[in-house]
Amino acid sequence: MATTFVSDRNLNFLLHEVFDLASLAEHPLYREHGRRSFDMIIDATLKLAKEICLPTLREMDEQPPVLTEGRVEVHAAVRRFMRECGDGGWIAAGFPHALDGEQLPQMLTCTCRYIFAAANYSLSVYPFLTAGAARLIANFGGAMLRKTYLPPMLSGRWQGTMALTEPQAGSSLADIVTEAVPMDAAATKAGSPYRIRGKKIFISAGDHDGVDNVVHLLLAKIAGAPAGVKGISLFVVPKLRPQSDGTLIPNDVAVSQIYHKLGYRGCPITELEFGQRDDCHGTLVGAPHRGLFYMFQMMNEARIEVGAGAAAIAQAAYGAALNYARLRPQGRALGAKDPDQPPLPIIQHADVKRMLLFQKAFVEGSLALVLQCARYMDLEAISTGVEKEKYALLLDLLTPVAKTYPSEMGILSTSQAIQCFGGYGYCEDFPVAQYYRDVRIHPIHEGTTGIQGLDLLGRKLVRHNGRALGYLLAEIQATIASARNTAGLTAHADALATSLDQLDAVLAHLTVVAQSDGPDAYLADATVFLEFFGIITIAWQWLLQAVPAAAAEGTARTASDRRFYAGKRHACDFFFKYELPKATALATTLLHPARPTLETHARHF
Ligand SMILES: Cc1cc2nc3c(=O)[nH]c(=O)nc-3n(C[C@H](O)[C@H](O)[C@H](O)COP(=O)(O)OP(=O)(O)OC[C@H]3O[C@@H](n4cnc5c(N)ncnc54)[C@H](O)[C@@H]3O)c2cc1C
C-alpha cells in the first residue's frame, strides 16, 4: 500500500534487505516472532497512524493545549491514542513478557515510533515518553514501584515524563536544586518515601487531561548529597498519589504555566511546582546519588527517538514535496522556449530534482542510521561477553550522531521541501510550513547539538581506550570491502576510505592539541567535529544500502522494484557527489591552526 507520509517500501527494504530483522527471531528472546508477525505489526501501525494521527495533525497544531484553572486540556485524540497504544501493545512493545510486554526487537518498536511521528509528531510523543519512563521503573525500581506504576502506564491510562530541567539547570544538570528530604531520617534506601520541593520547567506532557494520572521520573538532590552530578538521585513523583486502597489523592504538584511554542504544538510543555504545600511525596528509585546514571538510560533511548522523530517529520515533508513536484506545472525545458508548448511538471527540472534528492538522501540515510542503532540494541540484548560489550560501545558512540545529524539536517531538509512548493510552501495551505516548525525542536531537546558534540569528542571517542571507534571502523571497513566487490560502487568505496583517512588525520591532530593546549582547545570545535563525523557515518549507511540494492536491481521481478532500487542507486550517487565532499572542507577547518572561537572575547561582539 503506497503512503506519502512514510515510504513503506523503504521501511521494508531497510528492515529486511539491509538489516535482516527476521534473523533476530532465531534467537530464543524473540522466538515467538517472525517475518509475518513483524509485517503485521507494521501494517497495524500504519493503519492506526492513518486513523488517528494523520487526521489530527493540523487540528492539534491549530488548537494547542490550554491551561484552565490548573488543568491542562489537550486535543481529544490524545486520550484515544494513548488508550489505543496501551490496548494494542505499542507502549509495552519492547518490554519483556514477564512485565506483560510484547518482547519485540527495538528495530521494530523504533519503526513503529517513526511511523507515528511521521504522521503526527506531537501525538507520537505521549505514548513513547510513557514507555521510556516505564522502562526506568522496570529496570531500576523495586517490586512495589513496578506493581503500582507499570500496569497503568503500559496500558496508556497514566502518562510518564522525564523531569530534569530547571530554570538555572538546562544543559548543566549538575546545577539542579530540587530537594528531596527523607520522611524517615533512618530510611534512605530504594523505595523510601521523600518529601520533594522544587520547580521544573519545559516538561513535555507534564500534565494533561488525556490520561488519569501523570508519573514524573524526576531528578532531585537529597539533602546533604555531594555537589554536582554525583549528588543527583532519581524519584518517582506522581501527580496523584496512589493509596493502599487503590484511590488517588493529590500529591501537591501544580502546573504554573504552559509554554507557547514555535512548533510541536500538540503536546504541552509545562512548568511544574513540586511541594508548594510541603506535601509532595516521591519514591527513591535505586540507590541514592545514582540518579543521573539511571536517567541516562532514558535519555539515550530518547536521543535515538529524537533522531528518528526528526527524520520522520522530514520524511513526511519530503513525501508532500514529491507529490507537489509531480503535479505542479511550471516552466519549460531550457532548450525548448516555445511558449505554446505546455509547461513541465517541476519534477523534471534538474534543480528541483536536486532538492528532492537532497531530501531523499537525508531522510533515508538518517532512518538507516537510526535503525542501525536499534539493531545494535537488539544485538546487545541477545549476545554475551565481548560481543555484548562491542554492541554496547557501538551504540554509545553512535548515539550523539543519531541524535544530531537527523535533527540538524532535518531542518535543512524540511526547508528544501518548502522550497519545492515555492510561495505555497511559505503559506499554511500545505503541511510543509508546520513540518518546518515541528522539526526545529530536535537540535534543542534531549541535549543540544553543542552538548552532543562535547559528548562525542570529549567522552565517547576517548572512553575505554578508544575501543568504540575501533569497532566502528571495523564495521565501516567491512562495508567498504563489500562495496569494492560490487559493480558501480568502487569509486564510492574509495571515497569513503579517503574520508576515514581524513578522520584519522583529524583525530591525530586533535590528540596533539589536547596534549599541548588542554581540553578547551581540544573541544573548541566539537560541534564541527560532530558534523564531520556525521557525514562520514551517513556515507557509510548509504554504501550499506547501495550494496544490496545493486544486487537486487538486476534481478528485480517487478518494474516498481527496479525503479525502487535504481532510486537507491541515484540517492547514493547524490550523497557521494554532493554531501560527502563537505567532510573534506570540515576536515580543513578542524586541522586549521587559527582559533577565533577561543580567542574572541565576549567584549569583541
Ligand atoms: C519543547 C521542549 C520540550 C522539552 N522537554 C523536556 C522534558 O520533557 N524534560 C526535561 O527535563 N526537559 C525538557 N526540555 C528542556 C530541554 O532539554 C532544554 O531546553 C535543553 O536541555 C537546553 O537547556 P536550556 O534551554 O536551559 O539551554 P542552555 O543550557 O541555557 O543552553 C543555551 C545554549 O548554550 C549552549 N551551551 C550550554 N552549555 C554549554 C556548554 N557547557 N558548552 C557549550 N555550549 C553550551 C547550548 O548548546 C545552547 O545552544 C524541553 C525543552 C523544549 C524547548
The ligand as an SDF file (V2000), in Angstrom:
LIG
                    3D

 53 58  0  0  0  0  0  0  0  0999 V2000
    9.7780   21.7950   23.5020 C   0  0  0  0  0  0  0  0  0  0  0  0
   10.6840   21.3840   24.5990 C   0  0  0  0  0  0  0  0  0  0  0  0
   10.4740   20.1820   25.2530 C   0  0  0  0  0  0  0  0  0  0  0  0
   11.2820   19.8230   26.3240 C   0  0  0  0  0  0  0  0  0  0  0  0
   11.0120   18.6830   27.0350 N   0  0  0  0  0  0  0  0  0  0  0  0
   11.6910   18.4250   28.1810 C   0  0  0  0  0  0  0  0  0  0  0  0
   11.3120   17.3490   29.0510 C   0  0  0  0  0  0  0  0  0  0  0  0
   10.3780   16.6060   28.7660 O   0  0  0  0  0  0  0  0  0  0  0  0
   12.0120   17.1810   30.2050 N   0  0  0  0  0  0  0  0  0  0  0  0
   13.0500   17.9780   30.5580 C   0  0  0  0  0  0  0  0  0  0  0  0
   13.6260   17.7600   31.6140 O   0  0  0  0  0  0  0  0  0  0  0  0
   13.4420   18.9950   29.7500 N   0  0  0  0  0  0  0  0  0  0  0  0
   12.7910   19.2450   28.5760 C   0  0  0  0  0  0  0  0  0  0  0  0
   13.1590   20.2840   27.7760 N   0  0  0  0  0  0  0  0  0  0  0  0
   14.3010   21.0910   28.1620 C   0  0  0  0  0  0  0  0  0  0  0  0
   15.4850   20.8770   27.2100 C   0  0  0  0  0  0  0  0  0  0  0  0
   16.0600   19.6180   27.4070 O   0  0  0  0  0  0  0  0  0  0  0  0
   16.4580   22.0430   27.4550 C   0  0  0  0  0  0  0  0  0  0  0  0
   15.8540   23.1930   26.8950 O   0  0  0  0  0  0  0  0  0  0  0  0
   17.8190   21.7960   26.8590 C   0  0  0  0  0  0  0  0  0  0  0  0
   18.4850   20.7930   27.5740 O   0  0  0  0  0  0  0  0  0  0  0  0
   18.6870   23.0610   26.8710 C   0  0  0  0  0  0  0  0  0  0  0  0
   18.6740   23.6920   28.1250 O   0  0  0  0  0  0  0  0  0  0  0  0
   18.3820   25.2760   28.2070 P   0  0  0  0  0  0  0  0  0  0  0  0
   17.1230   25.5220   27.4750 O   0  0  0  0  0  0  0  0  0  0  0  0
   18.4620   25.6880   29.6170 O   0  0  0  0  0  0  0  0  0  0  0  0
   19.5460   25.9230   27.3740 O   0  0  0  0  0  0  0  0  0  0  0  0
   21.0190   26.2620   27.9260 P   0  0  0  0  0  0  0  0  0  0  0  0
   21.5670   25.1030   28.6640 O   0  0  0  0  0  0  0  0  0  0  0  0
   20.9910   27.5660   28.6020 O   0  0  0  0  0  0  0  0  0  0  0  0
   21.8140   26.3770   26.5460 O   0  0  0  0  0  0  0  0  0  0  0  0
   21.7390   27.5410   25.7030 C   0  0  0  0  0  0  0  0  0  0  0  0
   22.7940   27.3990   24.6090 C   0  0  0  0  0  0  0  0  0  0  0  0
   24.1050   27.3450   25.1940 O   0  0  0  0  0  0  0  0  0  0  0  0
   24.7800   26.1650   24.8040 C   0  0  0  0  0  0  0  0  0  0  0  0
   25.5470   25.6480   25.9390 N   0  0  0  0  0  0  0  0  0  0  0  0
   25.1150   25.4610   27.1990 C   0  0  0  0  0  0  0  0  0  0  0  0
   26.0790   24.9460   27.9490 N   0  0  0  0  0  0  0  0  0  0  0  0
   27.1410   24.7740   27.1630 C   0  0  0  0  0  0  0  0  0  0  0  0
   28.4610   24.2570   27.3510 C   0  0  0  0  0  0  0  0  0  0  0  0
   28.8650   23.8030   28.5460 N   0  0  0  0  0  0  0  0  0  0  0  0
   29.2940   24.2310   26.3110 N   0  0  0  0  0  0  0  0  0  0  0  0
   28.9010   24.6710   25.0940 C   0  0  0  0  0  0  0  0  0  0  0  0
   27.6760   25.1570   24.8550 N   0  0  0  0  0  0  0  0  0  0  0  0
   26.8000   25.2130   25.8690 C   0  0  0  0  0  0  0  0  0  0  0  0
   23.7130   25.1850   24.3790 C   0  0  0  0  0  0  0  0  0  0  0  0
   24.1990   24.2480   23.4250 O   0  0  0  0  0  0  0  0  0  0  0  0
   22.6550   26.1080   23.7880 C   0  0  0  0  0  0  0  0  0  0  0  0
   22.9430   26.3620   22.4450 O   0  0  0  0  0  0  0  0  0  0  0  0
   12.3720   20.6440   26.7010 C   0  0  0  0  0  0  0  0  0  0  0  0
   12.6040   21.8350   26.0060 C   0  0  0  0  0  0  0  0  0  0  0  0
   11.7550   22.2160   24.9850 C   0  0  0  0  0  0  0  0  0  0  0  0
   12.0000   23.5400   24.3060 C   0  0  0  0  0  0  0  0  0  0  0  0
  1  2  1  0
  2  3  1  0
  2 52  2  0
  3  4  2  0
  4  5  1  0
  4 50  1  0
  5  6  2  0
  6  7  1  0
  6 13  1  0
  7  8  2  0
  7  9  1  0
  9 10  1  0
 10 11  2  0
 10 12  1  0
 12 13  2  0
 13 14  1  0
 14 15  1  0
 14 50  1  0
 15 16  1  0
 16 17  1  0
 16 18  1  0
 18 19  1  0
 18 20  1  0
 20 21  1  0
 20 22  1  0
 22 23  1  0
 23 24  1  0
 24 25  2  0
 24 26  1  0
 24 27  1  0
 27 28  1  0
 28 29  2  0
 28 30  1  0
 28 31  1  0
 31 32  1  0
 32 33  1  0
 33 34  1  0
 33 48  1  0
 34 35  1  0
 35 36  1  0
 35 46  1  0
 36 37  1  0
 36 45  1  0
 37 38  2  0
 38 39  1  0
 39 40  1  0
 39 45  2  0
 40 41  1  0
 40 42  2  0
 42 43  1  0
 43 44  2  0
 44 45  1  0
 46 47  1  0
 46 48  1  0
 48 49  1  0
 50 51  2  0
 51 52  1  0
 52 53  1  0
M  END
$$$$
